[in-house]
Structures are given as C-alpha cells and as structure tokens.
Amino acid sequence: METRILGNTGLKVSRIGIGMAALGRPGYINLGHAEDLCRDHHPDAMEKHSHTVLDTAWERGIRYFDAARSYGKGEKFLGNWIRKRRISRGEIAVGSKWGYAYTAEWKIEAEHHEIKEHSEGMFRKQYEESLANLGDYLNVYQIHSATEESGVLDNKEVLSALIEKKQNGLYIGLSLSGERQVYTLEKALNIRFDGVQLFDTVQVTWNILENSTTELLKEAKKLGLGVIVKEAMANGRLSEKNQDADFSDKKTILAEMAGILDSTMDALAIAAVLHQDWADVVLSGAATPSHLISNLNALDLNISDMEEELKQFRETPSQYWKKRSALRWN
Ligand SMILES: NC(=O)c1ccc[n+]([C@@H]2O[C@H](COP(=O)([O-])OP(=O)(O)OC[C@H]3O[C@@H](n4cnc5c(N)ncnc54)[C@H](OP(=O)(O)O)[C@@H]3O)[C@@H](O)[C@H]2O)c1
C-alpha cells in the first residue's frame, strides 16, 4: 500500500489506517454496529474479533492504527495484538487520544457513553493509562475532539504539559469535531512555543458530505502537520446500510457512480478522500474484515472525472453534525 511520512514527524504511515472506535466497546454510533459484533459483547470475544480485523489490516499493508481512552478496551486490544504479533516499534505507527473518559461500563445502553474533560489532570492521568496499554508503541497523542467550547486551546496548564511531553519525544496532535472544525484548527495552527508549532498532527472529519475544512487543511499541510481523516464514510451513512429517507435519492446516485467504477459506495467515499493530496492517512472505521477489505478497494479507484459530480453531496456543517448527533448508539 502507498505510504507517506506523517507531516514532520518522520513516522511512516499507510494511506489507509484503521481506527478502534467500533472495535473496542460494545456500543458505538456507527450504523449496524451491533450486527457487526454478532451481538457477542463478552470482552474476550470482542478482543478476538478485533484481532481478526487487525490481522486483516496488517496483511493488507495498514501501518497506522488509531485508538482513544474512550474506546472502551480499544487501546488494550490493540496493545495486546501488537505484542502478540511481535511487531517491532519501527514497523508500525500508533496514535491515541485523551480527553474523553469511557463511562458506559461495557453496556450498549448507557446514560453517558463518554464524558469529556480537557484538563491537565485528565491529560496526565490518561497518558499513564495509554502508556500502560500501548507502551512505547504510542507515537502520537491527540486531544480528543478539541473544540472552542472545551477551552483546551486556551488552557495554559494543558498546553505546557503537552509541550513538556513533546520535548520528551512524543508527537502531539488534536482531533476536531463539530460544525466549527475550521475555527478550532485555525486557533491550533497559531499555537507555537519558541517559534515551533505545538501540534504535529490534526485528525479531522472530512468526507463528500462535510468538507468545510479543505482550504485550511492545505494550509496545515504546508505548515508541516500530518493530516489524518476520520468519518470518511460519515459513520456508515455513505453505505447501503443508510435507510434515511432524506438520503435515498443521493444514495441511489452514489450507488450508480460506484457502479460506473465497478465498485462500491464505501470504496468510492474513501477514494474521494484519498484523492485529496493533503490527506496523509484516511481512517477506515470498519468493524468486520469484509468491510475493511471492501474499503481497501478505494486504493485502486481513480475518481478524478467524478470530482465535480461528487460536489452534489455536500451538506452544510450544521446539517452534517445535526444528522450525526442523531445517530443512535447501538
Ligand atoms: N472525534 C474523533 O476523534 C473521532 C470521531 C470518529 C472517528 N474517529 C476515528 O476514526 C475512525 C474511523 O471511524 P469512523 O466512525 O469515522 O468511520 P466511518 O468511516 O465514518 O464509518 C464507518 C462505518 O461505515 C461502515 N462501513 C464500513 N465499510 C462498510 C462496507 N463495506 N459496507 C457497509 N458499511 C461499511 C462501518 O460499518 P461496520 O461497523 O459495519 O464495519 C461503520 O459503521 C475511528 O475508529 C476512530 O479511530 C475519531
């Protein structure tokens, strides 16, 4: 698989990466999540299942793996798998996230699945927890869903704690979320210390529905940040599983366009992100080996002639994030 160097980090990454959001906990918002886990939520069964997906990923050339403290046992499953496969540190790139605590107690139905706290105390506590799971395989540590509301980019204690870890060799990143991703990224790009960018990477929601950050991501790329894209399939909305009546016409068009390429909607959606030169890594959120293999077909698609046509799928950030927040945990 094509590889890239992730910004100025020197980390070698594959153009498609895989995330643990749907593999590390019984409940998640992706469409059809429960079915994919065959409704067997015993931790051992879920770890075994996640390892089959990770084995498929490794065999197909994936070398960037994304986790978070809030993905239940996602970090633990990933750490165990890396050690079980005796993968050497230089062969793999691993990112994780701090800032959300997992609070669903291994249930699907929970009042709160995750609780956000962007404080220095949370950072230091979760960093130790991530180290316990991933050890020195942990390359990039990202603020999870930094927003203006969380105030984390104005929090001097947090910023100096991040600088301290960066000076000890940890790459520092942030993930964005919500309809104001652009403003949060703009603020983050202006945070420097001793003239050096604080953030080495940015993880952003970008897909054919929500691509309001395009121009600023080109800027981030020029400034040397590594760019990781999440929600390339809009949490499954860009797949045949999407039964939303409001989307049915567009779904038909997307299926037809995929048919012209003799491919599938998921591969076309991911190919549209791979087509962006500023995108270093596009994360697959697949929760089954067959979905992952289908996603990887995106690498063989050339969507240049469809760029204009794909613009018809664009939603406003408020439309997109409103739809996303209505997705049910399952
Ligand atoms: N705030 C943050 O920092 C944040 C937020 C979201 C995600 N992320 C990261 O991004 C990663 C990607 O996750 P995502 O949720 O954003 O993924 P996504 O690509 O937007 O959505 C993945 C969904 O698409 C479905 N899918 C994939 N391939 C399919 C296929 N061939 N046919 C039908 N359905 C298919 C998956 O279903 P199945 O479950 O059936 O495979 C899953 O429901 C996460 O694991 C996480 O690491 C970070």
The ligand as a Tripos MOL2 file, in Angstrom:
@<TRIPOS>MOLECULE
LIG
   48    52     1     0     0
SMALL
NO_CHARGES

@<TRIPOS>ATOM
      1 N1        -13.5660   12.6550   17.4010 N.am      1 LIG1
      2 C1        -12.6940   11.8030   16.9860 C.2       1 LIG1
      3 O1        -11.5250   11.9380   17.2090 O.2       1 LIG1
      4 C2        -13.1810   10.6550   16.1370 C.ar      1 LIG1
      5 C3        -14.5280   10.5460   15.7980 C.ar      1 LIG1
      6 C4        -14.9020    9.4990   14.9590 C.ar      1 LIG1
      7 C5        -13.9560    8.5830   14.4930 C.ar      1 LIG1
      8 N2        -12.6660    8.7310   14.8600 N.ar      1 LIG1
      9 C6        -11.6320    7.7740   14.3750 C.3       1 LIG1
     10 O2        -11.9370    7.4630   13.0300 O.3       1 LIG1
     11 C7        -12.0480    6.0450   12.8900 C.3       1 LIG1
     12 C8        -12.9890    5.7780   11.7570 C.3       1 LIG1
     13 O3        -14.2310    5.6880   12.2580 O.3       1 LIG1
     14 P1        -15.4960    6.3800   11.7570 P.3       1 LIG1
     15 O4        -16.5240    6.1060   12.6640 O.co2     1 LIG1
     16 O5        -15.1380    7.7150   11.4960 O.co2     1 LIG1
     17 O6        -15.7240    5.6140   10.3950 O.3       1 LIG1
     18 P2        -16.5360    5.8950    9.1340 P.3       1 LIG1
     19 O7        -15.6250    5.5330    8.0590 O.co2     1 LIG1
     20 O8        -17.1800    7.2060    9.0450 O.co2     1 LIG1
     21 O9        -17.7360    4.8690    9.3080 O.3       1 LIG1
     22 C9        -17.5060    3.5570    9.4550 C.3       1 LIG1
     23 C10       -18.8800    2.9120    9.3210 C.3       1 LIG1
     24 O10       -19.0410    2.5650    7.9630 O.3       1 LIG1
     25 C11       -19.4550    1.2130    7.8970 C.3       1 LIG1
     26 N3        -18.8120    0.5080    6.8040 N.ar      1 LIG1
     27 C12       -17.5220    0.4660    6.5430 C.ar      1 LIG1
     28 N4        -17.3100   -0.2820    5.4480 N.ar      1 LIG1
     29 C13       -18.5020   -0.7140    5.0430 C.ar      1 LIG1
     30 C14       -18.9330   -1.5310    3.9820 C.ar      1 LIG1
     31 N5        -18.0650   -2.0470    3.1340 N.pl3     1 LIG1
     32 N6        -20.2520   -1.7630    3.8620 N.ar      1 LIG1
     33 C15       -21.1210   -1.2490    4.7510 C.ar      1 LIG1
     34 N7        -20.7720   -0.4650    5.7990 N.ar      1 LIG1
     35 C16       -19.4900   -0.2160    5.9260 C.ar      1 LIG1
     36 C17       -18.9270    0.6070    9.1840 C.3       1 LIG1
     37 O11       -19.7810   -0.4220    9.4210 O.3       1 LIG1
     38 P3        -19.2980   -1.6410   10.1430 P.3       1 LIG1
     39 O12       -19.2530   -1.1960   11.5620 O.co2     1 LIG1
     40 O13       -20.4310   -2.4860    9.7170 O.co2     1 LIG1
     41 O14       -17.9970   -2.1060    9.5850 O.co2     1 LIG1
     42 C18       -19.0690    1.6800   10.1450 C.3       1 LIG1
     43 O15       -20.3980    1.6990   10.6200 O.3       1 LIG1
     44 C19       -12.4910    5.5930   14.2910 C.3       1 LIG1
     45 O16       -12.2480    4.2320   14.5160 O.3       1 LIG1
     46 C20       -11.6450    6.4900   15.1520 C.3       1 LIG1
     47 O17       -10.3460    5.9730   15.2620 O.3       1 LIG1
     48 C21       -12.2390    9.7350   15.6600 C.ar      1 LIG1
@<TRIPOS>BOND
     1     1     2 1
     2     2     3 2
     3     2     4 1
     4     4     5 ar
     5     4    48 ar
     6     5     6 ar
     7     6     7 ar
     8     7     8 ar
     9     8     9 1
    10     8    48 ar
    11     9    10 1
    12     9    46 1
    13    10    11 1
    14    11    12 1
    15    11    44 1
    16    12    13 1
    17    13    14 1
    18    14    15 2
    19    14    16 1
    20    14    17 1
    21    17    18 1
    22    18    19 2
    23    18    20 1
    24    18    21 1
    25    21    22 1
    26    22    23 1
    27    23    24 1
    28    23    42 1
    29    24    25 1
    30    25    26 1
    31    25    36 1
    32    26    27 ar
    33    26    35 ar
    34    27    28 ar
    35    28    29 ar
    36    29    30 ar
    37    29    35 ar
    38    30    31 1
    39    30    32 ar
    40    32    33 ar
    41    33    34 ar
    42    34    35 ar
    43    36    37 1
    44    36    42 1
    45    37    38 1
    46    38    39 2
    47    38    40 1
    48    38    41 1
    49    42    43 1
    50    44    45 1
    51    44    46 1
    52    46    47 1
@<TRIPOS>SUBSTRUCTURE
     1 LIG1         1 GROUP 0 **** ****
